[in-house]
């Protein structure tokens, strides 16, 4: 009898099997089994879907060694914590076949970009994080030499070398293969505007993760080949744009398959419907309106009639979505995925309409408060459901199990931090369904003591004390003073903040970590939707990444205290000032700020109280800065360090001292018409 081995399998089958193996397995083991396997591994087609991203714990030396053994590698992603320059040099030396390169947080400077173009002329996908010391015009002029590039993803900041945008020379043939553009930028410059003018007719995918300027919006209606369009408006209102006209002009984008309009805010709640009223989008499959407060019943009526193929809808955080909206959504006959997390107005009546969606397989209802018995009864009627998400809600465990037993196709259930649900018990009663849950805390006594706490002040807390916070789900006001102690041991505990849906006021004083972005990640958690007052006094870890995350997730923040944040730089302050609802801002003692940064205060038109004490009159508080501050239409209280020249200047603008603070070292000024017994 013939003995058949894996080598007896057809080439295509072996190749398919190899696609499921890890990068390390292919490089260090598989290719050395025999000559046949080595030939298959080193075939270019074997690597078309394999990306090497060094695993956590890798050393730079071990990664370089792996790269040296696979000249056929096509896709690589940098990982933070390794020596990026050494890895880039290794790629240039050993891996000439690279077609996809993701730099992650590694900031590319001009020499890096020049080497990149020279060594990897076959690049098709490129993700760059650009240094502030790179001129936008300069690097775009260089990147256009990548003749095969199909997708560019750019993370860039305002260039310190470019106060004015330059012009880029473009000719026929430049960017001729570019199909996708993803911009995550702090500053939208004229250079990108010019680039968009040149490529708009060819783009199939356009993503703008942080939309700060209306300049790009003028190009979108002309991108008639678009299949994917994702815009994050960051809850900013662009007064210079007629959005009724803008959405009407999008009627030409009939090839759209995916449309995302997140954090969109406008005075006219019906404005999005302009896009769907007079035209149809026969190919649109996915629609994302997450965190957009400007959606109305009319919007959903127009969507259900204009998008016959719509199957994926995300309405996460759309607090205006109610039962009437779900009635219209249920008219989408092919609906398969629906996310209504953070939509508290939805009741059992709204869910009852979804039983007619025969293709509905995935339903997300996270952060929706109490899931009542009538609501569970309606969920039980959705017989096609395969995945159900009920994280951070309140449900009776036994009732939940009885409901889910009526869903014959249910394969996945998520009940992470769901009050009243014992995950282990549910898993035991639903053997054919994978249940995702958090391990139950054994401290029931602590939970009973904390559950009704609404105001809490902690000073120098240890980890055990902080762990009790996860039970304080009714907190409205929380103040923690870490007293500048290293906070690494607290991070996993603080991540429970996302479940404090009622938290209105939060103070994290003296919070110190050295890794960038940690503070922003914690405060950008979706559950903190009610946060309006934030105090980060003496947080020396505050970085630009933190400011950008906080500003994007909390656009409705009204009070922000950054006293003593000595690491706060101009760029981070500018990011914070994009929160248009700010009424109170304290940046006293933020000595890193300069005149350039403070000039941006003029953008914060709704400011009522401003504290600039502890800032230098000579280097920071120039007459130009003070003039801009005093021009704020709603400002009624201004605190400054006592200084004769400042006092003279302020009084010349018809402001007077209302009170003295901190031992007469700080003067509090008010407009003279508001002064009572100055």
Secondary structure as UniProt FT lines:
FT   HELIX           6..8
FT   HELIX           11..18
FT   TURN            19..20
FT   HELIX           23..28
FT   HELIX           30..32
FT   HELIX           35..41
FT   HELIX           44..47
FT   TURN            48..49
FT   STRAND          51..53
FT   TURN            56..57
FT   HELIX           60..68
FT   TURN            71..72
FT   STRAND          75..77
FT   TURN            80..81
FT   HELIX           84..94
FT   TURN            96..97
FT   STRAND          100..108
FT   HELIX           110..119
FT   TURN            121..122
FT   STRAND          125..130
FT   TURN            132..133
FT   HELIX           136..143
FT   TURN            144..145
FT   TURN            147..148
FT   STRAND          151..156
FT   TURN            160..161
FT   TURN            172..177
FT   STRAND          180..185
FT   HELIX           190..199
FT   TURN            200..202
FT   STRAND          205..208
FT   TURN            215..216
FT   HELIX           217..220
FT   TURN            221..222
FT   TURN            224..225
FT   STRAND          228..232
FT   TURN            234..235
FT   TURN            239..240
FT   HELIX           243..249
FT   HELIX           250..252
FT   TURN            254..255
FT   STRAND          258..262
FT   TURN            269..270
FT   HELIX           271..273
FT   HELIX           274..277
FT   TURN            282..283
FT   STRAND          286..288
FT   TURN            290..291
FT   HELIX           297..306
FT   TURN            308..309
FT   STRAND          312..314
FT   TURN            316..317
FT   TURN            319..320
FT   HELIX           323..329
FT   TURN            330..331
FT   TURN            333..334
FT   STRAND          337..339
FT   TURN            341..342
FT   TURN            344..345
FT   HELIX           348..352
FT   HELIX           353..356
FT   TURN            358..359
FT   STRAND          362..364
FT   TURN            366..367
FT   STRAND          369..370
FT   HELIX           373..379
FT   TURN            380..381
FT   TURN            383..384
FT   STRAND          387..389
FT   TURN            391..392
FT   STRAND          393..394
FT   HELIX           397..404
FT   TURN            405..406
FT   TURN            408..409
FT   STRAND          412..414
FT   TURN            416..417
FT   HELIX           423..429
FT   TURN            431..432
FT   STRAND          434..436
FT   HELIX           444..450
FT   TURN            451..452
FT   STRAND          455..459
FT   HELIX           463..467
FT   HELIX           468..471
FT   TURN            473..474
FT   STRAND          477..481
FT   TURN            483..484
FT   HELIX           488..490
FT   HELIX           491..494
FT   HELIX           495..499
FT   TURN            501..502
FT   STRAND          505..509
FT   TURN            516..517
FT   HELIX           518..523
FT   TURN            526..527
FT   TURN            529..530
FT   STRAND          533..535
FT   TURN            537..538
FT   TURN            540..541
FT   HELIX           544..553
FT   TURN            555..556
FT   STRAND          559..561
FT   TURN            563..564
FT   TURN            566..567
FT   HELIX           570..576
FT   TURN            577..578
FT   TURN            580..581
FT   STRAND          584..586
FT   TURN            588..589
FT   TURN            591..592
FT   HELIX           595..598
FT   HELIX           599..603
FT   TURN            605..606
FT   STRAND          609..611
FT   TURN            613..614
FT   TURN            617..620
FT   HELIX           623..630
FT   TURN            633..634
FT   STRAND          637..641
FT   HELIX           644..652
FT   TURN            653..654
FT   STRAND          655..661
FT   TURN            662..665
FT   STRAND          666..671
FT   HELIX           672..674
//
